Amino acid sequence: MEPEKRAEGDRDELLSLLDEFDTAMLVGLEADGTLRARPMGLQHQRLDDCDLWFVSADDTHKIDEIDRHHQVNVCCLRTRDRAYVSLSAQARIERSPHEVRRLWQPSWKLWFGDESPEDGGIVLIKLRIQRAEYWEPEGGRLRVLYAMAKSWLSGEETVEDELNPPKEIEE
């Protein structure tokens, strides 16, 4: 008997789930081809032109990496129950001081000191999520929470992992 197939989650469900996470590891590709992860604070304010975003100094290696290679991974751990989310995404850098000023949060002073949004040294990393996977702590089962339609990207249909059928999120 085949396992029952369940519908993949949607973008709204994913973004709602991400509100339960505060810190993420942003994984990028260095110039020599090695992967590098860095902790980043999740920004929970929704923007129209991206699914998820971070704030960073412009003069960092991660910004150079994203300028060269736009594909990134974001991994999140929810410590209260050890649930994980892994996101595959396309990243772009927003270098608009006006946008940084509009989104400015006083807590950012911890990271940027006396630098102000007008200085141009603070940028936004904006992500379009292509795939999101969620691991629940009970049983360690993988759930494809969100997958951008592959037919939209490449003309292929999405295929669920039949060894690990999606498990519904329990509230």
N, C-alpha and C positions, 0 to 999 in steps of 0.2 A: 504494500500500500504506500503510495507516494505521500510525502508530507504535504500538509495544506499550505498553499502559497498565499502569502499575505501581501497586501499592497505596501509599497515603499512609503515612508513618511514624506511629508512635503516641506517646503522651505519654511513655512510658518512654524511648524512643529519643531524643526531644527533650531530656529532662532529662539524660540521659547525655551527649549532645553539648554541652549548656550547661556541663557541668563542665570542658570544655576552654577556656572563655572566662573571663576575670577581670573585665573592665571592660565596661560597657555605656553607651550613651547613652539616657537616659529622655526621651522626647518627650511633652510635654503641650500642652494648649491654654490660652493665656492668656485673660484676660477680654475682650480686644479681638479675639479670634479668630485671633491669630497663633500659630504653633507655636514652641515653645522646647525645646531639647535641653540636657541636663545629664549629665556623666559620673557614673556610679554604680558602686560595687563590687558585683559579683554575690555573693550569699550562697548557698553551696552546701548548707547544711543543709536537708533536706526538712521541710516542715511539712504537716500534714494538711489545713489549710483554705485552701491556695493552691498554685499551681504554682511561683511564683518570688516572691522578696521582696527588698526593700532596706530600709536603715535611714536615717533622716533626722532632722534637727531639725524640730520641729513648726512653728516660726515662719518657714517659708520660703515663697517664692512657689509652688514646685512642689506643696506640700501644699495651698495655697489652690486651685490649678488642679485638682487631683484631687478636692477636695471639691466643686467646681463641675461638673466634667466628668470622668467616670470612665474614658473611653476613652483609652488611651495606646498608644504604640509604644515598643519597646525594640530598639535596634540594637547588635549586637556584632561586633567584628572579632577574628579570631584571627591575630595578626601573623606567626606562624611560616610560614603558608602562604597568608595573605590570604583566608581563608574568611570569609563573613559569615552572620549570622543576623538576621532581622527578625521581631519578634513583635508581633502586635496583641493587646491584652489589656484586660480590665476591671480597674481598680485600686480599692482601698479602703484607708483609713487605719485602722490598729490603734493606738489610743491607750491601751493597757493597760501601765502601768508593770510589772506582774507579768510580762507576756509579754516585755517588753524585758529585764527582769532575767534571766529564764529563758534568753534567747538571747544575753546579753551576751558580747562578745568583747573581750579586752584591746586588740586593734588599733583598736577604735573610739575609744579615748582620743585618737588622732591627730586625729579630726574633732570630738570633743565636749569635749575638754579635761577640766576638773574636773566637768563635769555628770555626774550619776549617773542610772541608770535610774529611781530613785525620785523624781527631780525632776519628771517628767512632761513634760519638753521634748523627749524622744526618742521617735520613733514608728516604726512599721513600715509600709512600703508593700507591700501584699499584692496579687499579680496572679493572675488566672485567664486563662490564655492561650486565645485564640480561634483564632489562626492563626499558624503559624510557617513561614517560608520560609528556605531554606538555599541559598547560592550557593557552589559549589565553585570554587576558583581555576582548575582546568583547564577551559578552554572557557567559563567564566563562566555555566554553565547553572544555571537556577533549579530548585529542587526544593521542592515543597510538602511540608514535613516533617511537619506536623501541622495539621489543621484540625478544630476542634470541629464536630461534625455540624451542618450547617445545618438539617437537618430537625428537629433538637432545638431550634434557636433560632427558625427561621422557617417550617418546613414545606417548605423548598427542598432539593434535592439538591446535593451538592458537585459542581463541574465542574472537571476538570483543565485547565490551560493546554496545549492541544495543540501550540502553537508551541514550547514548552519542556517536553517531557515530563520527569517526575522522573528523576533519575539516582541510582543506588544509592550510598551512602556506602562508600568503600573504606577499609579499615582497614590 
